[in-house]
Amino acid sequence: MNHIIVGTAGHVDHGKTQLTMSLTGINTDSLPEEKKRGMTIELGFVPFTLPSGLKLGLIDVPGHERFVKTMLAGVAGIDMALLVVAADEGVMPQTREHLNILHLLGIDKGVVVISKKDLADEEWLTLISEQVNELVSATTLADAPLVTVSAHTGEGLDELRQILDKVAATVPQKPDSGHPRLPIDRVFSKVGFGTVVTGTLWQGTLSVGQTIEIWPGGHRVRLRGLQVHGRQVEQALAGQRTAVNVSGLPVGALPKGGWLALPKLLRESWRLDVELRLLNETKPLQQRCRLHLHHGTAEVLCRLNLLDREELLPGESCFCQLLLEKPLPPLRKDKLILRSYSPMLVIAGATVLDANPLRHKRYRAEVIAEIRQHAVTDTSSILKIILERQCAFFNISELAKESQLPHTQINPLLKDLISQGKLTSIFIDDEEFYASLTQLNLGYEKVKQALFHYHQDFPLRYGLSVATARTKYFPRLNQKQFMALIQKWRKEEMLSQEKGCLSLKGFTPQPSGEQQKWLQQLEMAYANNLFDPPYLVDEMEALKIPQTDHIELVAWLCVQGILTKLAEGLYIHTKAITVAQNKLKRFKDNGFTLAQARDTLATTRKYTLPILEYLDREKITKRVEDKRILL
């Protein structure tokens, strides 16, 4: 069943509230101040049953220019409009402003009502009808039927009900997004219930007992109860006016302008990529101008960042970025209304294309092209755009948060993208992660090129260290993800891994004939002096080894496990470590001092101390006061 919300619109004192009362029998002006002044100040909500039995939710909005912000909060989630123009006054400033708001929000279902028919003659009514038809002709309500009524006498009300029934039947069914989202327009405390919030459920379903999240603040709360137009329900559906009884939070923790939503769905955005459309009858917008931005029931200030021009002319549209002074949580395709900073007049509308963009540089063709892609892309391409934006792996939960799509919708999209050869996946701890093949291949080509040059520059090394490769070429992958990727590449024989290093497939470090001779001489020098090793630089100079080969020869001897580094410039034959352990076993029960180790190894304190410190670091020995114990 389709649940439809109808919102009134029109100038102050044009009979919106009286018309609402005539249709429903309920006066939505309930505040003492409203009754005293005879003017709507706050939003009014009332159920309305059409002749066919279809139930509508009717929102009566204030028409005074001082309450445009309240009006915007009321119409943010409507499906149909009831544009009211008084027969005795005709089109007035807020008639135009409210119509502009409906037009910018894309509300294309509605009825135009000329009210107070009893206050005008036929000739005047004809003139007003022509004026109104001309006014709506260039808007989304151009095809809306027009009906003339009198709430005072009741004339035309039956016809209005029939017309509303026909138009309501054409409102498309709301898709099941799977993501409940409700903008908060009222917060109050009720005796016996606690904190209650109200709003129009934009999408998804809310159920009693469900856990939802409050934005801003991130508080998780349980829904204690739900009402739809004063009736207790177990479930509220998209399009219904809903009162939500939440547990565990005071009124002050749920601000008007906030949201109730599925946990982890909403996140704060300080920048928005949008397609912005400026009204015809306004002034040009300058770069960096300050604007009032309305989203749902919230209002924040923002600055306009025009990406391809210095000003936006009346009637023009462009892709641009809005820089917010306070964060908002919009989703892709949400509609925004913009008002000038001063005076506060409705001047433009915008559609959110990316709620989490990078800060853009101006006059970059590639930036405009990327934003344009967001504008024309369909739901199935959202994941591809997210994945191809960076070289990273995402699990289902992360993709749901990034794309703001339900899990049930993501799974088939991922399968399609994998079958098309655009994605790949890996398993880490039994959880599947997805990444763009394009991004991974770009990263692989960078690594491959780096390894080619690395092997030329350092032929004795096994390759680039895994840690360096991850930090330099795959900074968004954690250790587990990168190791899983390497394993995948090894299976596909794209590269090799040995001794903590990456290398090109088929590469084997191989010393030259002269280098082989030097290596044998160095190994012999250390093997013959296990506990009285030479200092490396001195030994290399003694063997007349060129300085350009020093680092490579040492690295080779260490990687091969022939030498072990004790301290800067001081190395020892690895065999000496095993020999030292065996010699020191005689002290296993009582431990040994530095002097005892020195005498046992028949060396000097100069070498004994670095050897013992190495054994400590490797957890072979443990120092206790002035002794060491073999572990």
URDA-V909436 format. One record per helix or strand of 3 or more residues. SS is the DSSP state (A for helix, B for strand). FROM is the first residue (numbers start at 1). LEN is the number of residues. If there is no record, write none. Layout:
ss->[SS;SS]
from->[FROM;FROM]
len->[LEN;LEN]
This chain:
ss->[B;A;A;B;B;A;B;A;B;A;A;B;A;B;B;B;B;B;B;B;B;B;A;B;B;B;B;B;B;B;A;A;A;A;B;B;A;A;A;B;B;A;A;A;B;B;A;A;A;B;B]
from->[4;16;32;44;55;65;80;93;110;117;122;145;157;181;186;194;205;211;220;231;235;241;251;259;269;290;298;317;335;346;365;379;396;407;423;431;437;466;479;496;501;513;536;547;563;570;574;594;605;621;627]
len->[6;9;6;6;6;11;7;12;6;3;15;4;12;3;5;10;3;5;9;3;3;6;3;3;10;6;9;12;6;9;12;10;8;13;6;6;21;8;13;3;3;15;7;13;5;4;14;8;13;4;4]
